[in-house]
Amino acid sequence: MAIILAGATIVSVMAGVGDDPALNELQIGAAAWALTLAIFGVQGIVSIVLEGRQLLVGTIGPRLTNPLSAAIAACSILLLILAGLTGLAIVSGQPTAVVGTAAGAGCLDLGLLLLLYKEAFIGHEAHLESRHDGIPW
């Protein structure tokens, strides 16, 4: 669904619907839904890859491995590069689309970096015990 929404938004922008260079309200909504659904999809895939299909009750400790350390380092370097590019785009007076693209890519990279940090240094906690305290939920 995310791919369909993103494709429809790109086609409508290419067709010239809306103001130039800004998107109209329908294009913004479709792009927001596409991004949201894509993030949920990626989160589900990452969850299945890291934790497996069955959730185990209890606590899982931090898992700092060499590949995870390399991914954290790569995302950190990429974040610094994207921050520099965003600053350079602002200072040099680049169009809004260039500044927004650099800043948005930096935000997505930061989200991935935080996900990797959580996996490496915090771990997981699942509380799935059934409660019988008279509260219906």
N, C-alpha and C positions, 0 to 999 in steps of 0.2 A: 504494500500500500504506500509505503514511503517513496519507493521508486516511481510509482505512478503519479503521486502528487508532485514530486520534484520534476518529473518529466513534463507534466502539464504546465507547471510554472515556467519552466525554461522555454517551452514552446510558445506560451503566451507572451513572454518577454521578447523572444525572437520575432514574433508576429507584430510587435509594436503596440500591443494592448497596454494601456496605462500611460502615465507620464514618463518622459525621458529625463533623467536616468532613473528616477524613483519608481518603485513598484506601487501599484494600487492596493487597496485594502484586501481584495481577494487574493492577489499574488502573495502578499505578506502572510495572510492566514494560511494559504496552502504551503508556503515555504516553512512556516513555523510548525505546522502539523507534520510535514515530511521530516523535518529535523527531529522533532519529538519522537516520532515512530522509529526513526533510524537509531536514535540513542537507546530507546528501549530494546530494539533488536540486538544492537551491539552488546548492551548490558546483559541480555539473556545468553548470548553466545559466550561471552567472557565468563559468566557464572557457570555455565555447563562445562566449559573447558577447565576452569580452575577447581570447581567444587564437585563436579560430577552431576549426574541426574538425580541422585537421591540425597536429600539434606540429612546430615547426621546431627543428632541432638548433642549439645554440649559446646565446648569451646575448642576452637582450632587455633593454635598458636601462630605467631608470625612465621612466614616462610620466605626468608631472604635467600635466594639462590643466585648463582652467577648469571644466568640469563636475565633474571629479574633486575639484578644490579646493572647489567648492561643496558636494559631497556630504560631504567630510570635515568641513567647517565645520558643516553641518547635523547630522551625527551627533554631533559634539562638543557642540554646544548641547543636543541631545536627551539625551545622556549626563549632562550637568550637571543638567538638569531632572529626569531619572529618579533621579539620586543624591539630589537635594533632596527629591523625593517619598518616596523610601525612608526617608531620615532623619526626615522629618516623620511618616510612618506609624509608625515605631518610637517616636518621642518621644510621639506622641499616643495610643499604646496601641491602634492599629488591630488588627483580627484578623490572624491569621497569613496568611490567604489574600491580604489586601491587601498586606502587607509582602512576601510571596513573589512576588506578581505584579509589583510595582514592581522588586524586585531582579532577578527573572528577565528582565524587559524590558531592564533596564540591562545585564545580561550579554550578551544577544543583540545589543544595540546596540554594546557594546564589541567583540564578535566581528566585526561588520560594519565597524566603524571600523578595526580592525587589518587586515582584508582590504584595505580601501581604502588604508591607509598602505603596505602591502606593494606594492601595484600602483603607487602614486605614487612611492615613494622607493627601492624595492629592485629591482624588475624581476623577471625570471625567468631561471633557468638550467636547461638540459636537457642531460644527458650521455647520448647514445644511441649512442655508438660501440660497435661489436662488439669484444669482447675475446677473444683466443685465448691464454690463459695457463695452460691445462690444468685450470682449476677448472671443474667441470661446471655450476655455476649461473651 
